[in-house]
Amino acid sequence: QLHVAESGGGLVHSGESLNLSCLVSGATLGDYAIGWFRQAPGKEREGVACSSRYDGNTYYADFVKDRFSISRDNGKSTVVLQMNSLKPWDTAVYYCAAGGGLCKWTPLAFDYWGQGAQVTVSS
């Protein structure tokens, strides 16, 4: 059974950086697309970044381009979301998810989810 777990959330000030890690266990990371999503209070869950299983490509939502970076280490079964220049509106619970298909922005494309990591950015 595949298991996904996030770590690294916390409280930072606006403009600072934070890294989130996603550890995948129970399966081969290279067989899965890994997406990062976030959900702020009262808002829908939205896609942030995705690492493709097929070609190593990475994809970003427009609102995080040039600030966030996703990288994977299949040997360590870990995917890292590096977040720079954080803004108060980046405050949300961030989720890591694994899916067997293509990178897509819909949560429905991902079958396995972590419990989430809180990221809070103060102004």
C-alpha positions as CSV (number, residue, x, y, z in Angstrom):
1,Q,0.0,0.0,0.0
2,L,1.5,3.3,-1.1
3,H,1.8,5.9,1.7
4,V,2.5,9.6,1.3
5,A,3.8,11.8,4.1
6,E,4.6,15.5,4.1
7,S,7.0,17.3,6.4
8,G,8.6,20.7,6.8
9,G,5.7,23.1,7.2
10,G,5.8,26.0,9.6
11,L,5.5,29.7,10.2
12,V,7.7,32.2,8.2
13,H,7.7,35.9,7.5
14,S,6.8,37.3,4.1
15,G,9.7,37.1,1.7
16,E,11.3,34.1,3.4
17,S,11.7,30.5,2.1
18,L,10.5,27.1,3.3
19,N,11.0,23.6,1.9
20,L,8.4,20.9,2.1
21,S,9.3,17.2,1.7
22,C,7.1,14.4,0.5
23,L,8.2,10.8,1.4
24,V,6.6,8.0,-0.6
25,S,6.7,4.5,0.8
26,G,5.3,1.2,-0.2
27,A,5.8,1.7,-3.9
28,T,8.4,2.9,-6.4
29,L,8.3,6.7,-6.6
30,G,9.3,6.7,-10.3
31,D,6.1,5.0,-11.2
32,Y,4.0,8.0,-10.1
33,A,3.4,11.6,-10.9
34,I,3.7,13.7,-7.7
35,G,1.7,16.8,-7.3
36,W,1.6,19.4,-4.6
37,F,-1.7,21.0,-3.8
38,R,-2.8,23.6,-1.3
39,Q,-6.0,24.5,0.4
40,A,-6.6,27.8,2.3
41,P,-9.6,28.2,4.7
42,G,-12.8,28.5,2.8
43,K,-11.2,27.9,-0.5
44,E,-11.0,24.9,-2.9
45,R,-7.9,22.8,-3.1
46,E,-5.7,24.0,-5.9
47,G,-2.7,22.6,-7.7
48,V,0.7,24.2,-7.1
49,A,3.3,22.1,-8.8
50,C,3.7,18.7,-10.4
51,S,6.6,16.3,-11.2
52,S,5.8,14.0,-14.1
53,R,6.5,10.3,-13.9
54,Y,7.2,9.9,-17.7
55,D,9.6,12.6,-18.8
56,G,10.9,14.3,-15.7
57,N,9.1,17.5,-16.6
58,T,7.8,19.8,-14.0
59,Y,4.7,22.0,-14.1
60,Y,3.8,25.1,-12.0
61,A,0.7,27.1,-11.4
62,D,1.0,30.6,-12.6
63,F,0.8,32.1,-9.1
64,V,4.0,30.2,-8.0
65,K,6.1,30.3,-11.2
66,D,9.6,31.7,-10.5
67,R,9.1,31.3,-6.8
68,F,8.5,27.6,-6.2
69,S,10.5,24.6,-7.5
70,I,9.7,20.9,-7.4
71,S,12.3,18.2,-7.5
72,R,12.3,14.5,-7.0
73,D,14.9,12.0,-5.9
74,N,13.6,8.6,-6.9
75,G,16.4,6.8,-5.1
76,K,15.3,8.4,-1.8
77,S,11.6,8.2,-2.6
78,T,11.4,11.9,-1.9
79,V,9.9,15.0,-3.6
80,V,10.8,18.4,-2.4
81,L,8.8,21.6,-2.9
82,Q,11.2,24.6,-2.5
83,M,9.2,27.7,-1.8
84,N,10.9,31.1,-2.1
85,S,9.6,34.7,-1.7
86,L,6.6,33.5,0.3
87,K,3.6,35.8,0.6
88,P,0.8,35.9,3.1
89,W,-1.6,34.6,0.4
90,D,0.6,31.4,0.2
91,T,-0.8,30.5,3.7
92,A,-2.5,27.1,3.4
93,V,-2.3,23.5,4.2
94,Y,-0.1,21.9,1.6
95,Y,-0.7,18.4,0.4
96,C,1.5,15.9,-1.5
97,A,-0.3,13.5,-3.8
98,A,0.7,10.5,-5.9
99,G,-1.0,9.5,-9.1
100,G,-0.4,6.9,-11.8
101,G,-1.2,9.0,-14.7
102,L,-0.2,12.4,-16.2
103,C,0.3,15.6,-14.2
104,K,-3.1,17.3,-14.0
105,W,-4.3,20.2,-11.9
106,T,-7.4,18.3,-10.7
107,P,-7.1,16.5,-7.4
108,L,-9.2,13.7,-9.0
109,A,-6.1,12.7,-11.0
110,F,-4.2,11.7,-7.8
111,D,-5.1,8.6,-5.8
112,Y,-2.9,8.8,-2.7
113,W,-2.7,11.8,-0.4
114,G,-0.7,12.9,2.6
115,Q,-2.3,14.4,5.7
116,G,-1.0,17.9,4.8
117,A,1.5,20.4,6.2
118,Q,0.5,23.8,7.5
119,V,2.4,26.7,6.0
120,T,1.7,30.1,7.5
121,V,3.2,33.3,6.1
122,S,3.0,36.4,8.2
123,S,3.1,39.9,6.8
